[in-house]
Amino acid sequence: MSFYVESDFLLALIKEDDWLSSKAGRLYKEHEGDLVTSSHALLEILMVLDMEEVEEVSELVADILEIAELLYVDEETAFQAAFYMEEGATPFDAFHAALSDGRTIIGSDKNYDELGLERIRLEDWPLVPRNPSLSNSSARTAEVYRLLSPPHSL
């Protein structure tokens, strides 16, 4: 079974100071290899990286693509997203909902509950001690955390 991961889950994995970081790390360990996301989630993350003026964008994109398989929009998905917007979803949430295509969504956005979609509530997931090494590629993951961590004062 695969799970659709939303941008907040992915940001929590690559951003050390994210309030959902520990929870996302544990979920990642439990479902590694069974995660999918979309170009829309990637776009949301790129917008955040741009606002935070992160320079190592291509490295972070490569890391995200190792975490989750990327899904794309077809005509049917576009119409399904339009339906979700008519039901009150934001444009990004509507596309995430449509692209989840029956998969359980891992994220913290309550809009999916209102749309009647199955969701693992990232915000309620049991808290575990912070561990920056999410997989065997711990050096790369640690570098991702370093890149997005706030500067440390001396």
Secondary structure as GFF3:
##gff-version 3
##sequence-region A 1 154
A	DSSP	beta_strand	3	5	.	.	.	ID=ss1
A	DSSP	alpha_helix	7	14	.	.	.	ID=ss2
A	DSSP	alpha_helix	21	31	.	.	.	ID=ss3
A	DSSP	beta_strand	35	38	.	.	.	ID=ss4
A	DSSP	alpha_helix	39	51	.	.	.	ID=ss5
A	DSSP	alpha_helix	57	67	.	.	.	ID=ss6
A	DSSP	beta_strand	69	71	.	.	.	ID=ss7
A	DSSP	alpha_helix	75	86	.	.	.	ID=ss8
A	DSSP	alpha_helix	91	100	.	.	.	ID=ss9
A	DSSP	beta_strand	104	107	.	.	.	ID=ss10
A	DSSP	alpha_helix	111	114	.	.	.	ID=ss11
A	DSSP	beta_strand	119	121	.	.	.	ID=ss12
A	DSSP	three_ten_helix	122	124	.	.	.	ID=ss13
A	DSSP	alpha_helix	138	148	.	.	.	ID=ss14
###
